[in-house]
Structures are given as C-alpha cells and as structure tokens.
Amino acid sequence: RKEVEQDPGPFNVPEGATVAFNCTYSNSASQSFFWYRQDCRKEPKLLMSVYSSGNEDGRFTAQLNRASQYISLLIRDSKLSDSATYLCVVNMREYGNKLVFGAGTILRVKS
Amino acid sequence: DTGVSQNPRHKITKRGQNVTFRCDPISEHNRLYWYRQTLGQGPEFLTYFQNEAQLEKSRLLSDRFSAERPKGSFSTLEIQRTEQGDSAMYLCASIVTANTGELFFGEGSRLTVL
C-alpha cells in the first residue's frame, strides 16, 4: 500500500462548481498534513496546512479525519485559475520529518 | 533572487554517464530535500538533510545515487551510470522546520537519459 494515496482524476468541473478531493495515508503516526498546488511544468507550492480542527482559507476548506486516516480539500465556487494538480503531503514524523507526496489529483475547471 | 536555485536546469546525457545536480537552498533554511518527479506522478522522496547530516535516503534508490551537503549549505545529487529510467525532473526543496510544511522548491533539473 502506498504511503499517501489520491484519486488521480481528472476532475472536470464547470466554473462555480464545488469540488472535493480526498487523500488517504497509511501511517497512523503521521502528524502533519498539507495540500500543495502544482501548475503545469511548475514546481509545487503550499496551498494550505490541514489542522485537526479543520481550516478554511477563502474558497478552500481542508479537513482531517484521523480515525479514518484521510484528509480532504473542498473548493467552492471554482475558478478557471483553480485548474492545476493538487498534491496531498504527509509529514511522516515516525521517519524523522520525511515529507511524502501523493501522486496528485488533476482539476480542470471549464467555462 | 533569494529563492531555491537549481542547476543545470536541463541535462541530456547518454546512458552510462554520470551526472551531478546542484541545489542552493534559501540561506536560513537548515533542512533540504531532494525529490524526483515523472510525468503524471507526485514528487517522490529521495533524501533529506538537516544541516550537513543526511537523515534519510529512500529505500527505492539504488547505490548509483548519492547526495551530499557539505557545510550545510548547497547540496549535490550525483547519479552514476545513468539509465533511461533515471529520466525525470529532480526537485530540490528547503525548509526552516518541517512542522510548517512549507517546502520552498527550486524550478528543478530535468534529466533526459538517451
């Protein structure tokens, strides 16, 4: 089983739609979780951290479910500019702060 | 420019040759990571350093791969006897502390092995 798993998509949605991605992780000892965004042919950049209590940043909401070992990202009112690959990242503290990426979920927002 | 710098940006080599990539992290960042990314995949962890100490190396890596970070500043990643399967984007990232999770990536070094 992979350490971090994501549905690769692509998710094709119209502008204004709400879309959600899930990510599962295998190591229950994992401590920190993040969502990164990667545009085509660009390097990944941090989108948001995922806290136990959940967190929201504008149209983006991240949630953590430790019992089921998954994190989620919800995007409301999708914009064309949201089209990108969304990468789930887990800090494998058991292995000394190894940051492990999922394969990414492709989002395409269309007008 | 105070971001993470990688060079060369592109490298084309013949199978069996050795290649070396360099990464200059953000100066105050004490932790440095190397990842490899192929098309349609997320960045795959290779190794990371805390200052000059290499703390972990992926079990997926063969002995042909070696990385160093002398003096805890820049880092080099060397691939010996390259194979076509080594063709990928090699990404370097640095961070002050992994607790924040905000890795700052360089633009990557793209390797093509013919």
Interface residues (C-beta under 8 A of the other chain):
Chain A: V4 Q6 P8 S32 F33 F34 Y36 K42 E43 P44 K45 L46 S49 L87 V89 N91 Y95 G96 N97 K98 L99 V100 F101 G102 A103 G104
Chain B: R31 Y33 Y35 G40 Q41 G42 P43 E44 F45 Y48 L55 E56 L91 A98 N99 T100 G101 E102 L103 F105 G106 E107 G108
